[in-house]
Amino acid sequence: MSKFRDDMQSVQMDWKRRALPHVQGKGSWNKIEYDHILPRNHQQENLWPGIQSGGLFPLDAYLTAKDIQAHTGRDNLLSSWTLAANMYFPFGQTDDGLRLIADFLAASVDASITSVKAVELEWEHADPNLKPPKLLGETGGSRGTNQTSPDVAFEVTLQGGGKGVVLTEVKFTEHTFYACSIRKQLDATRKAGSCDTLSALQSDPQGLCGQHTDKDRRYWDHLKGVYVWNVPLRCCPAATAGYQIFRQQALAEALATNSTMALVVSSLAYDERNAGLLGSLQRTGNNGKSDSLRDVRSDWARLFKGKALFRTFSHQSWVGFVRQTTGRPAWCNDWLQYVTDRYGL
């Protein structure tokens, strides 16, 4: 837990008392009840009214049509999946919204972006040869479950007519990008010879990485040749705190190399108040602290020299951009009031 998370839980509970006074009882996670989780029959009320069933842009109809598995924690008031839906999904539903997103991405991600074709949740490429099972070896999954599906993806058009995609990991109160899922299953000798010693891993990433040898996950297939091995880290960047963005970086690099897209970006959308998350990668350094990864916003990109880019933007910057845009769609005023009242953005 972090102070930011505790603060945000208080903010969300205050919002619940103001906005949802009729919601009684608690929701559950792993059979334990919590005040900050809505009862399942009030699930829709964790969404901006405009994307609730019966709203302007019903989210669940989209999830059904696209065969997307919603996050199992979507009832949680602190859910980053729900925040992603509330913050970004509505703007993919109208031409005016798409223009707003395009202008924002051009200013904050890459100046070559001229328009946004679609805003997708739990994105995967339409071509079977460019989906996670083929590129990353993540078999048995689907959009939203058991594969690297970016929380939000912006399909973009570029100056000159090229196509691209901005893959976005969306975070709210999380304090880390989480540890590698297989590292804890390895014995001490294997950890020391791969996960926990970057210099050892460098000699044969595919042969030493447990993800590759035990699960046939091909993250290092795409990153070995573009990883900057001389950046001083104690351990594999995915080992203790960077697993999620490592996987997204691998997907981005695979797409940049194997598709015809002219721009592929792995990006992070974050809350500016969450200092713990932004500094969480320091633990990959010696003695649990790295001078090379003090801040994910500036330092993660230093690890890779491939075709895929890494960019970041804050939820605050997005809301501020919409707020200062004149001529925005009328529904944006209601949306602005909601995200300001609920999230303090």
C-alpha positions, 0 to 999 in steps of 0.5 A: 500500500502507498500513501497515494493509494490510501489518499485516493481510497478516501477520495473515492469513498467521499465520492461514493457517499456524494454520488451514490448514496443509494448504494448499500453494502460492500463488494467482494474480491477473493471472497473478502468484502471491501467498502471501496468495491461496489456490489455487483448489481451496482457495477454500472455505477462505477462508470461515467453515466455517458458510458453506462448501459443506456448512456450515450456510448454504452461500454458493455455493448462495445465489450460484447461486440468486440468480444473483450473480457472486462477486468475482474476488478472493474467494480473497484472504485480504485480500478485503473481499468475502470479509470481507463474506460471513463477517461479515454473510451468516450472520445473514440465514439464521435468524430469530435472526440477523435479530433480531440484525442488526435490533437492531444497525441500530436502535442504529447506523444508524436507530432506526426500524428494527424488523426485518430481512427479508433480508440480501443480497449484491450487492443490486439491487431486484426491480423492473426500473425500480429496477435500476441499468440504469434508474436509473443507466444502467449497462447490461450488468451484473448482480449482482456485476459491472459495476454498482453492487451494494452489497456487503451490503444489509439490507432492513428494516421500520420503526416503523409498517410502512414498508419500507426498505433499508440499502445497505452498502459493505464495506471491509477493507484498502483505502486509498481508495474509488478514482478515477472510472473515466473520469477517466483517459481524459479529456484535460487540458482536460476534466479541468480543466473538470469533474473537477478544478474543482468550481466549473466542474462545478457549472454543468452536471454532466450536460453536463460529467461524462465519466461522463454524456457518454461513458457515459450514466451518470446519477449526477449526475441524482440528485445535482445537486439535493441536492449541497451545492455550497458545501462547499469541495472542489477537485474532484468528490468522485468524481474521485480517491478517492470514486467507489465511495461516490459511485455508492452515494449516487446509487443510494440517492438514486434509490431514495429518490426513485423508490420507495415505501421510507420509509428508504434509507440508503447506509452504510459498514462499515469496520475501525476500524484502517484510518485511511488509508481513513477519511481518504482523501477529504482528497485532494479538497481544495486541494493534495491536502488537504481540511479539509472531508473529513477523515473519511468517517464524519462528513464525507461526509454533509455533501455531500448534503441529499437523502432518502437518509441516509449512515451508518457502522459498524465491523466491531468494533462489530458483533462487539462487539454480537454478543459482548455479546448474551445468548441469541444462537444457538449457532452464533454462538459458533463464528462469534465465535471465527472472526472473532476468531482470523482478523481480530482483531475 
